[in-house]
Amino acid sequence: MIRVTVWNENLHEQTHKEVQNIYPKGIHQAIAEGIAGSDFEVRTATLDQPEHGLTQEVLDQTDVLIWWGHIGHDKVADEIVDRVQQRVWQGMGLIVLHSGHFSKIFKKLMGTSCDLKWREANEKERIWVVDPAHPIAEGLGQYFELEHEEMYGEHFDIPAPDELIFISWFEGGEVFRSGVTYHRGNGKVFYFRPGHETHPTYYNENVLKVISNGIKWAAPVHGERHYYGNHKPLEEIKAK
């Protein structure tokens, strides 16, 4: 069983009627229910909980953390961000969704502004699979479409990805690197673009398949844990 924590700031759902109608139990619960199955043990956490629901105990019991944020990035305590970063370095997987590109944790792990172009015009997004052999693309066709989404456009100010899996095309003409992966320390990071709060994106079967595949890819490889710092020699060092 892969232990998954779905984190959502859960702010739009409290104040925007349109978002409440689409996600009455919150984006986090929609994702949790959408990926539920025999492979995952899923819990949720939100910004308003003590320590944002990301206590050390919760993170120690999390194999993959999913992150959705938008208007509350600055409300996330730096000490929690540092705690998540440490867990990624130790081997926890991190999946950052949509506007989480501007989250403190993603920018901290990337070391860049993570800025981009955007437009809310309810336009079509066509998501092309450009690495069909990658496990995150398993079960998908050459592309899939979302009839209505927010546009993100290049340039996306991120480091060169370890792997580029998806490229999005938008009805207005822009393109975007919408599925990228990174290794950070012993952990793996997957950024996946779709998921604007006023669209039912997290009910789409292809989007949920990508997230589920991403969880399996990002899950830590359980083996002997690496450690750092002063190290005793493996062989006898002869006096010189």
ZAFIFI-895433 format. One line per 8 residues: number of its first residue (from 1); for each residue x, y, z of C-alpha. Coordinates in nm, 4 decimals, padded with zeros to 6 digits, m for minus. Example, Ala and Ser with C-alpha at 12.3 -4.5 7.8 and 13.67 -1.06 7.14 Angstrom:
// residues 2
1	01.2300 m00.4500 00.7800 | 01.3670 m00.1060 00.7140
This chain:
// residues 240
1	00.0000 00.0000 00.0000 | 00.1297 00.3446 m00.0951 | 00.0420 00.5986 00.1748 | m00.0874 00.9172 00.0086 | m00.1709 01.2528 00.1663 | m00.3745 01.4941 m00.0480 | m00.3125 01.8532 00.0691 | m00.5363 02.1404 m00.0375
9	m00.5497 02.4949 00.0952 | m00.9336 02.4613 00.0768 | m00.9986 02.8359 00.0542 | m01.1903 02.8799 m00.2734 | m01.4368 02.6157 m00.1547 | m01.5237 02.8307 00.1471 | m01.5881 03.1579 m00.0369 | m01.6712 03.0931 m00.4039
17	m02.0150 02.9493 m00.4802 | m01.9064 02.8266 m00.8240 | m01.6236 02.6243 m00.6717 | m01.8518 02.4955 m00.3942 | m02.0950 02.3667 m00.6563 | m01.8213 02.1808 m00.8436 | m01.6327 02.0525 m00.5386 | m01.8832 02.0460 m00.2501
25	m01.6450 01.8409 m00.0334 | m01.3331 02.0235 m00.1514 | m01.0783 01.9610 m00.4238 | m00.8806 01.7432 m00.1837 | m01.1741 01.5091 m00.1279 | m01.2510 01.4882 m00.5008 | m00.8930 01.3818 m00.5695 | m00.8883 01.1422 m00.2745
33	m01.2076 00.9731 m00.3894 | m01.0943 00.9731 m00.7526 | m00.7700 00.7876 m00.6824 | m00.9087 00.5582 m00.4126 | m00.8358 00.1918 m00.4728 | m00.6516 m00.1117 m00.3512 | m00.3087 00.0384 m00.4249 | m00.3394 00.3497 m00.2068
41	m00.4107 00.4380 00.1531 | m00.5356 00.7969 00.1226 | m00.5747 01.0735 00.3792 | m00.6355 01.4467 00.3334 | m00.5000 01.7627 00.4978 | m00.5911 02.1301 00.4676 | m00.4441 02.4695 00.5452 | m00.6736 02.5464 00.8389
49	m00.5767 02.2387 01.0402 | m00.3109 02.2578 01.3140 | 00.0300 02.2674 01.1410 | m00.1718 02.2697 00.8135 | m00.2424 01.9019 00.8716 | 00.1225 01.8249 00.7965 | 00.2618 01.7325 01.1338 | 00.5895 01.5450 01.1468
57	00.3946 01.2300 01.2296 | 00.1698 01.2696 00.9232 | 00.4640 01.3339 00.6915 | 00.6585 01.0402 00.8355 | 00.3586 00.8235 00.7449 | 00.3301 00.9685 00.3921 | 00.4933 00.8062 00.0887 | 00.3567 01.0597 m00.1619
65	00.2229 01.4088 m00.0883 | m00.0132 01.5742 m00.3393 | m00.0231 01.9570 m00.3229 | m00.2937 02.1966 m00.4488 | m00.2736 02.5661 m00.3615 | m00.3604 02.9006 m00.5175 | m00.4623 03.2031 m00.3106 | m00.3101 03.0864 00.0159
73	00.0551 03.0314 m00.0740 | 00.1698 03.3047 00.1656 | m00.0374 03.1553 00.4483 | 00.1716 02.8365 00.4562 | 00.4184 02.8574 00.7441 | 00.7845 02.8445 00.6448 | 00.8558 02.5815 00.9090 | 00.6026 02.3484 00.7441
81	00.7609 02.4128 00.4045 | 01.1018 02.3236 00.5490 | 00.9522 02.0092 00.7011 | 00.8090 01.8987 00.3662 | 01.1388 01.9742 00.1926 | 01.3260 01.7574 00.4417 | 01.0860 01.4689 00.3792 | 01.1319 01.5012 00.0024
89	01.5083 01.4931 00.0492 | 01.4601 01.1808 00.2617 | 01.2597 01.0069 m00.0115 | 00.8941 01.1159 00.0052 | 00.7378 01.1765 m00.3362 | 00.5723 01.5114 m00.4137 | 00.3070 01.5768 m00.6789 | 00.2369 01.9465 m00.7361
97	m00.0853 02.0307 m00.9197 | m00.1906 02.3322 m01.1272 | m00.1410 02.6619 m00.9400 | 00.0795 02.4827 m00.6895 | 00.3576 02.5915 m00.9276 | 00.3671 02.9108 m00.7179 | 00.3651 02.7321 m00.3830 | 00.6508 02.7945 m00.1436
105	00.7516 02.4289 m00.1490 | 00.7693 02.4013 m00.5305 | 00.9646 02.7246 m00.5692 | 01.1986 02.6185 m00.2877 | 01.2682 02.2851 m00.4540 | 01.3066 02.4390 m00.8021 | 01.5139 02.7448 m00.7048 | 01.3470 02.9618 m00.9715
113	01.0475 03.1989 m00.9882 | 00.8231 02.9272 m01.1433 | 00.6330 03.2086 m01.3194 | 00.4320 03.1703 m01.6411 | 00.1648 03.3234 m01.8648 | m00.2022 03.2595 m01.7803 | m00.5526 03.3367 m01.9032 | m00.9008 03.2408 m01.7829
121	m01.1077 03.1984 m02.0999 | m01.2712 02.8545 m02.0596 | m01.0752 02.7250 m02.3564 | m00.9904 02.3781 m02.4776 | m00.6673 02.2163 m02.3597 | m00.5154 01.9304 m02.5580 | m00.2559 01.7417 m02.3554 | m00.0065 01.5596 m02.5758
129	00.1906 01.2606 m02.4489 | 00.5495 01.3233 m02.5588 | 00.7075 01.0373 m02.3599 | 00.4729 00.7418 m02.4223 | 00.7126 00.4940 m02.2591 | 00.7089 00.6769 m01.9261 | 00.5123 00.5004 m01.6477 | 00.3170 00.8186 m01.5719
137	00.1732 00.7995 m01.9268 | 00.0622 00.4374 m01.8907 | m00.2894 00.3718 m02.0206 | m00.3199 00.6999 m02.2115 | m00.3598 00.7580 m02.5827 | m00.1518 00.9958 m02.7915 | m00.3352 01.2867 m02.6276 | m00.6452 01.3709 m02.4279
145	m00.8552 01.6865 m02.4119 | m01.0199 01.9012 m02.1488 | m01.2995 02.1084 m02.3004 | m01.2649 02.3952 m02.0534 | m00.9517 02.4925 m01.8616 | m00.7395 02.7889 m01.7593 | m00.4495 02.8557 m01.9952 | m00.0894 02.8370 m01.8817
153	00.1693 02.9411 m02.1399 | 00.5442 02.9431 m02.1897 | 00.7852 03.0565 m02.0821 | 00.7476 02.8458 m01.7663 | 01.0389 02.9552 m01.5457 | 01.1477 02.6173 m01.4101 | 01.4807 02.4334 m01.4309 | 01.5239 02.2003 m01.7263
161	01.3161 01.8952 m01.6274 | 01.4699 01.5536 m01.5750 | 01.1833 01.4249 m01.7915 | 00.9175 01.5931 m02.0035 | 00.6059 01.3756 m02.0279 | 00.3229 01.6070 m02.1400 | 00.2930 01.9234 m02.3489 | m00.0358 02.1150 m02.3558
169	m00.1790 02.3100 m02.6479 | m00.4522 02.5665 m02.5841 | m00.7285 02.6936 m02.8081 | m00.5787 03.0431 m02.7965 | m00.2523 02.9130 m02.9446 | m00.0149 02.8799 m02.6482 | 00.1761 02.5669 m02.5482 | 00.3016 02.4620 m02.2055
177	00.5222 02.1948 m02.0482 | 00.2392 02.0453 m01.8474 | 00.3964 01.7280 m01.7083 | 00.7555 01.7351 m01.5808 | 00.9592 01.5387 m01.3294 | 01.2571 01.6054 m01.1056 | 01.4724 01.4249 m00.8529 | 01.5514 01.6147 m00.5346
185	01.7701 01.4369 m00.2817 | 01.6252 01.0867 m00.2420 | 01.2769 01.2045 m00.3454 | 01.0924 01.2472 m00.6743 | 00.8793 01.5443 m00.7810 | 00.6077 01.5464 m01.0493 | 00.4383 01.8683 m01.1618 | 00.1080 01.8280 m01.3493
193	m00.0676 02.1372 m01.4888 | m00.4475 02.0843 m01.5164 | m00.6842 02.1652 m01.2313 | m00.8316 02.5168 m01.2256 | m01.0812 02.5398 m00.9393 | m01.3797 02.6534 m01.1508 | m01.3643 02.3491 m01.3797 | m01.4467 01.9852 m01.2926
201	m01.1001 01.8702 m01.3998 | m01.0451 01.6392 m01.1029 | m01.3384 01.4216 m01.2089 | m01.1794 01.3542 m01.5505 | m01.0720 00.9914 m01.5824 | m00.7509 01.0719 m01.7719 | m00.6454 01.3346 m01.5177 | m00.7076 01.0897 m01.2333
209	m00.5161 00.8205 m01.4217 | m00.2165 01.0529 m01.4561 | m00.2269 01.1387 m01.0860 | m00.2533 00.7703 m00.9917 | 00.0347 00.6813 m01.2234 | 00.2310 00.9714 m01.0764 | 00.1809 00.8382 m00.7253 | 00.3206 00.4980 m00.8229
217	00.6182 00.6634 m00.9943 | 00.6923 00.9036 m00.7077 | 00.6589 00.6501 m00.4274 | 00.9889 00.5909 m00.2481 | 01.1984 00.2865 m00.3225 | 01.2241 00.1078 00.0093 | 01.5754 m00.0080 00.0767 | 01.8664 00.0742 00.2993
225	01.8457 00.4408 00.3878 | 02.1337 00.6605 00.2796 | 02.2873 00.8851 00.5380 | 02.5229 01.1798 00.5254 | 02.7950 01.3421 00.7297 | 03.1160 01.2020 00.8745 | 03.1766 00.8490 00.7505 | 03.3982 00.5740 00.8877
233	03.6213 00.3995 00.6314 | 03.5051 00.0686 00.4871 | 03.8614 m00.0551 00.4554 | 04.1592 m00.0192 00.6830 | 04.3564 00.2944 00.6046 | 04.7250 00.2195 00.6462 | 04.9283 00.4758 00.8335 | 05.1505 00.6803 00.6074
